[in-house]
Structures are given as C-alpha cells and as structure tokens.
Amino acid sequence: MNYHFRQALLAMRGNVTATLATLMTMTLTLLMLGFVLLLTLNVNRTLSQLESQVEVAAFLGADAQDEALLAQVRALPQVTQATLVTSEQVLTEMTQDSPYTRDAAALVGNPFPDTLRLRVSRVQDSRTVAAAVSALPGVDDVEYGAGYVDPTVKTLMAVRGAGYALVGLLLLGTLFNILNAVRVAMYARRDEISVMRLLGATRGFIRMPHVIEGLLVGVLAATLSLAILVPSYLGLARRVQQLAPVFPVVQDAGTLVPLLGGVALLGVLIGLLGSLFATRRYLLELE
C-alpha cells in the first residue's frame, strides 16, 4: 500500500495542471452543491411556514347552505382542514383587534359574512382550492393572499430548480475532468504500464495508484469546500436573522451536520468512482 500511495503522489506531482484543475472544479462543485442544498433546505422550511400560515377564506352568501358547503370543501383532496366560522364569531375576532368594531356593528349591523377557513396540504395548492371553492353555489368571494403567495412560491421554486440544474452541470464537468486527468496520467506512464504488464502485474495493481489519486483529490476537495462553506453559511445566516428575523433560517447542528457530511461524502465518492471508471476504461485503451 505504501508503494501505491507514493506512486499516487508522484502522479499528482507529475501532472500538476490536470490535478489542480480537477481539484478546483470538484471544490467549486461541492461548494455549489452545498449552497444549493442549504438553500433548498431553507426554501422548504419557508414553504412549510407559509403552509402553516396561508389560509383560504371563502365568504358565504346569506342564503348559503353552510354545513353542506363545509362537507363539500372537506371532500377536496388538497384540503387538510376546514372550519366554519359564523359571522358573530368573525365579529368577535375583529373586536379583539379593534374594540370600536362592535359599536359600529350595533349601528349598521354585522357586516361580516359566515366564512369557511381552509388549510391546504401544499401552499402551491392554494390557487387550485380557491378556484374550486369559488365555483360552489353560495360562495360570494374567496381570498387566499394571491398577491404574495403566488409570486413567493414561483420565486422559491425557480431558485430551487435553477440551483439543481447548475449543480448537475458542475457534477458532469467534474467527472469529465477526473476522466481527463487519469487518462493523461496513465498515458504518460504507458511505457511503464506495458513493462508492468509484461512482468505479470495485475490490472488491480496498475490501477491502484490512480484510484488512490482520485480518492485523495476527492478528500482534499471535500475538506476545502467545507472549510469555505461552513463559516460562510453561518455568517450569512446570522446576517439574515438580524436583517429579516421573519425568515426561518436553518442553523441547528442536528440538521446541518448530516447535510454537510453528505456533501463531503459525495466529494470522496466522486473522486473514487471517477478514477475507478477512468482507469478501467483507459487501461483497456492502452492495452
């Protein structure tokens, strides 16, 4: 094993340009992957918070069959909870925020209609549920905060999709760089490999230094990416909490450690699997 390790270091030193290019690309890829995963984690938590706060309100007419409508909306697959709030209950709630509301109601009557309040399984379903409920007889109007819910959901989904696409491209670029680096290293040693084959060296023996090389590059890339990503994210998270405390930024170690550990492990696996594939393929070419 010491021989293979020394040969791997010699190969890395003899092919510095390709090794550094692969290392930089892998580090950049893991940084972007970690950033996208952390961003997605925060996006999902924000969507979960929106789902817990977004409410579809259906305002009923005076001749509406309240209980029948309640049963109909509860039958919708996207609806997780539905409650009927009478006009008197709505007036009581409004009075808590504005004590003068009841005095005004005493003069002109209760202006608030009976209301169905609905919770949906996903915040993206708000528009669908609102459209379905508004078509029911006896429903005068439906409100679900379309002015901020729809743009927010579209923006969050677009950011997440763009991040995934970018990471996919970077992963492909990293694999191609690893293949190219191993191919150059093995081509430079083609005469030595031919002699080793004549002396009876097995494919595994010949491939081992290059596999170790890919593994070392993966470990270095994972270490560098975490060394940059962790302090950068924690500093940004503290800044966001100071400027916009309403956003539920993830900072607990129990959630971050497994995710960041997975990013590091992925870097090691990319280096290992990429070198395994490359050595197998290009050793056949040299033979």
Helices and strands as residue ranges (DSSP letters): H 2-14, H 16-53, E 56-60, H 66-74, E 79-85, H 87-97, H 100-108, E 115-120, G 123-125, H 126-134, E 139-143, H 146-188, H 190-198, H 203-243, H 253-286
